[in-house]
Amino acid sequence: MTEAFLNYLKFEKRYSIKTVESYKIDILQFFHFIKQEFELDDLLTVKNNQVRAFVVQLVNDKNKPTSIKRKISALKSFYKYNQKIGQLKTNPADKINSPKIPERLPKFVEQQKINKLFDEPQMYFTKENAFDNMQERLLMDVLYSTGMRRQELINLQWSDINFGSNQVKVTGKGNKQRLIPIGNELTDSLRIFQKTQLEELKNIPKAPYVFLTKDGKQLYPNYVYRIVKLHIGHCSTAEKKSPHVLRHSFATHMSNNGAKLNDIKELLGHASLASTQVYTHNTIEQLKEIYKIAHPKA
């Protein structure tokens, strides 16, 4: 029963592997709960009050609001799917309200600090192997210059780069594709890197991806995380040093330098403008600083 639902999420809804796995864990957790608390062996016999009891238990166990919200979403999707295929008439999770999530401002690295990292590469990219330094610097540059997500970077292939028009085709969540313009400097760096990679890895079979491991295979998420954490640490004391910080930095700096929210939304691949509006806070903070400096009564 759950396998059919998970396949529906994966192949029809085109959810990410990570989301599908999370939903699977959430539904199994709910199944164990109703089995233990209500002696139920069938998820389709669940009533609204039993879903509510599950949510109350999550709150009492001090689960994070974001985690509770996702679990409720998983159950709503599961029962909605079973309504769709005719297994249920009503959705027992339909009227369950998700907890309010406190708004978290995105963490980012200041523009001048990012600039220093790229302007003085010899200071920060110091591995013995010159090709490793080149790949790590370009990886950081692509993440910051395009705002793409970690998995989007990992999946980026040479065929996705249009050197003639300075564009990168990115495949995002739900297999939605978007085009991101890149500057001449990054385009040139990618050209040089492509030639160097062909020479460096000429004696081994290579996957078609832009960034590869030493044995020519596709990068894995933790590899990218380690590189980004190391180099953000070189230019910033920020506590959070994940690849997503570079995505936040891209969007924040675009907003601070006058880009329209709708344009940033398209570049980031957000489905809704609401997801992008969080970046306006940084523009407001910048205006406050300008006000303090420029206004006689500030």
C-alpha positions in Angstrom: 0.0 0.0 0.0 2.7 2.5 1.0 5.0 1.3 -1.8 2.3 2.3 -4.4 2.0 5.7 -2.8 5.8 6.2 -2.7 6.1 5.3 -6.3 3.3 7.8 -7.0 5.4 10.5 -5.3 8.5 9.5 -7.1 7.3 9.1 -10.6 4.1 11.1 -10.9 4.7 14.0 -8.5 8.4 13.8 -9.1 9.3 14.5 -5.5 13.0 14.3 -4.6 14.5 11.1 -3.2 15.1 12.8 0.1 11.4 13.9 0.4 10.1 10.5 -0.6 12.3 8.8 2.0 11.2 11.3 4.7 7.5 10.7 3.9 8.1 6.9 4.1 9.7 7.3 7.6 6.8 9.6 8.7 4.1 7.2 7.6 5.8 4.2 9.2 6.1 6.2 12.5 2.4 6.9 12.3 1.6 3.3 11.7 3.7 2.2 14.7 1.8 4.8 16.8 -1.7 3.7 15.9 -0.7 0.1 16.3 0.6 0.7 19.8 -2.0 3.2 21.0 -5.1 2.0 19.2 -4.3 -1.6 18.2 -5.0 -0.8 14.6 -3.2 -2.7 11.8 -4.7 -0.9 8.8 -3.8 2.7 8.0 -7.1 3.1 6.1 -9.2 2.6 9.1 -7.8 5.6 10.9 -10.1 8.3 12.2 -9.5 12.1 12.6 -9.1 11.9 16.4 -6.3 9.3 16.0 -4.4 11.6 13.7 -4.8 14.4 16.2 -3.6 12.1 19.0 -0.4 11.4 16.9 0.2 15.2 16.5 -0.3 15.8 20.2 2.3 13.0 20.9 4.7 14.7 18.6 4.3 18.0 20.4 4.7 16.3 23.8 7.9 14.6 22.6 9.2 18.1 21.7 9.5 17.5 17.9 10.4 20.6 16.0 7.5 22.5 14.3 9.1 21.9 10.9 9.3 18.2 11.6 5.6 18.1 12.7 4.5 20.1 9.7 6.2 17.6 7.3 4.7 14.6 9.1 1.2 16.1 8.8 1.9 16.9 5.2 3.0 13.2 4.6 -0.2 11.9 6.1 -2.4 14.3 4.2 -0.7 13.3 1.0 -1.0 9.6 1.8 -4.7 9.8 2.5 -5.4 12.1 -0.4 -3.7 9.6 -2.7 -5.9 6.8 -1.3 -9.0 9.0 -2.0 -7.8 9.4 -5.5 -7.5 5.7 -6.2 -10.9 5.0 -4.5 -9.7 3.4 -1.3 -11.1 6.2 0.9 -14.1 8.6 0.8 -12.7 11.1 3.4 -9.2 12.2 4.4 -8.8 11.7 8.2 -5.8 14.1 8.2 -7.6 16.8 6.1 -8.6 19.1 9.0 -5.4 18.8 11.0 -3.7 22.2 11.3 0.1 22.4 11.0 2.0 24.3 13.7 3.1 27.8 12.9 6.8 27.9 12.0 8.8 30.8 13.3 10.3 32.8 10.4 14.0 32.1 10.1 16.1 34.7 8.3 18.4 33.1 5.8 22.1 32.9 6.8 24.5 34.4 4.3 28.1 35.5 3.8 28.8 39.2 3.4 29.6 40.2 -0.2 33.0 41.6 0.5 34.0 38.4 2.3 32.9 36.3 -0.7 34.7 38.5 -3.0 37.9 38.1 -1.0 37.7 34.3 -1.3 37.6 34.5 -5.1 39.9 37.4 -5.6 42.7 35.8 -3.6 42.4 32.1 -4.4 46.1 31.4 -3.7 45.4 32.2 0.0 42.5 29.7 0.4 42.8 27.0 -2.2 46.0 25.5 -1.1 46.0 21.7 -1.9 49.1 20.2 -3.4 47.2 19.1 -6.5 46.5 22.1 -8.8 43.5 20.4 -10.4 41.9 19.8 -7.0 42.2 23.5 -6.3 40.8 24.4 -9.6 37.7 22.1 -9.1 37.1 23.4 -5.6 37.3 27.0 -6.6 35.0 26.5 -9.6 32.5 24.5 -7.5 32.3 27.4 -5.0 32.0 29.9 -7.9 29.2 28.0 -9.6 27.2 27.7 -6.4 27.5 31.4 -5.6 27.2 32.7 -9.2 24.0 30.7 -10.0 22.3 30.1 -6.6 21.7 26.5 -7.5 21.1 23.9 -4.9 23.7 21.2 -3.9 21.9 18.4 -5.7 21.4 20.6 -8.8 25.2 21.2 -8.9 25.9 17.4 -8.4 23.6 16.7 -11.4 25.0 19.4 -13.6 26.3 18.0 -16.9 28.6 19.5 -19.6 25.6 19.3 -22.0 23.7 21.7 -19.7 26.2 24.5 -20.3 25.7 26.7 -23.4 29.1 28.3 -23.8 27.8 30.4 -26.8 24.9 32.1 -25.0 26.5 32.1 -21.4 23.6 30.0 -20.0 23.3 27.0 -17.7 20.3 24.7 -17.7 19.5 23.5 -14.2 17.1 20.7 -13.4 15.5 21.4 -10.0 12.8 20.0 -7.8 10.1 18.0 -9.6 12.5 17.8 -12.6 11.6 21.4 -13.5 14.2 23.1 -15.6 15.3 26.7 -15.6 17.9 28.7 -17.5 20.4 30.7 -15.5 22.7 33.3 -17.2 26.4 33.3 -16.2 29.1 35.9 -16.7 32.0 35.8 -19.1 34.5 35.1 -16.3 32.6 32.0 -15.1 32.1 30.8 -18.7 35.8 31.1 -19.4 36.7 29.3 -16.1 34.3 26.5 -17.1 36.0 26.2 -20.6 39.4 26.0 -19.1 38.3 23.5 -16.4 36.7 21.3 -19.1 39.9 21.0 -21.0 42.0 20.5 -17.9 39.6 17.8 -16.7 39.8 15.9 -20.0 43.6 15.9 -19.6 43.7 15.1 -15.9 41.3 12.2 -16.2 42.2 11.0 -19.7 43.1 7.5 -18.6 39.8 6.6 -16.8 36.1 6.4 -17.9 34.3 9.6 -17.0 30.7 10.3 -16.0 29.2 13.2 -18.0 29.0 15.5 -15.0 30.9 18.8 -14.6 32.3 17.9 -11.2 33.7 14.5 -10.6 35.6 12.5 -8.0 39.2 11.4 -8.7 37.9 8.1 -10.2 35.7 10.0 -12.7 32.4 9.4 -10.9 29.6 11.8 -9.9 30.1 13.7 -6.7 28.1 12.8 -3.6 26.4 15.3 -1.3 28.8 15.0 1.6 31.8 15.7 -0.7 30.2 19.0 -1.7 29.3 19.9 1.9 32.9 19.4 3.1 34.4 21.6 0.4 31.9 24.4 1.0 32.2 24.2 4.8 36.0 24.4 4.5 36.1 27.4 2.2 33.3 29.4 3.8 35.3 28.9 7.0 38.2 30.7 5.3 36.2 33.8 4.6 33.5 33.9 7.3 33.0 33.2 11.0 29.3 32.3 10.3 28.1 29.3 12.3 26.3 27.8 9.4 28.6 26.8 6.5 26.5 24.6 4.2 26.1 24.9 0.4 22.7 26.4 1.0 24.4 29.4 2.6 25.9 30.2 -0.8 22.4 30.0 -2.3 21.2 32.4 0.3 24.2 34.7 -0.3 23.5 34.7 -4.0 19.8 35.8 -3.5 20.7 38.3 -0.7 23.4 40.0 -2.7 21.1 40.1 -5.8 18.4 41.7 -3.7 20.7 44.2 -2.1 22.0 45.2 -5.5 18.6 46.0 -6.9 17.3 42.8 -8.5 13.6 42.4 -8.5 12.1 39.7 -6.3 10.3 38.0 -9.2 13.6 37.7 -11.2 15.3 36.2 -8.1 12.4 33.8 -7.8 12.9 32.6 -11.4 16.7 32.2 -10.9 16.3 30.2 -7.7 13.5 28.0 -9.1 11.0 28.8 -6.4 7.5 27.8 -7.1 6.0 30.7 -5.1 7.1 34.3 -4.6 6.5 33.8 -0.9 9.6 31.6 -0.7 11.7 34.5 -2.1 10.3 37.3 -0.1 12.4 36.3 2.9 15.4 37.9 1.1 13.9 41.4 1.3 14.9 41.7 5.0 18.5 42.1 4.0 17.6 45.0 1.7 15.8 46.6 4.6 18.8 46.2 6.9 21.0 47.8 4.2 18.6 50.7 4.0 18.7 51.2 7.7 22.5 51.4 7.6 22.3 54.0 4.8 19.7 55.9 6.7 21.9 56.0 9.8 24.8 57.4 7.8 22.9 59.8 5.6 20.0 61.2 7.6 20.8 64.2 9.9 18.3 63.0 12.5 19.1 59.3 12.4 
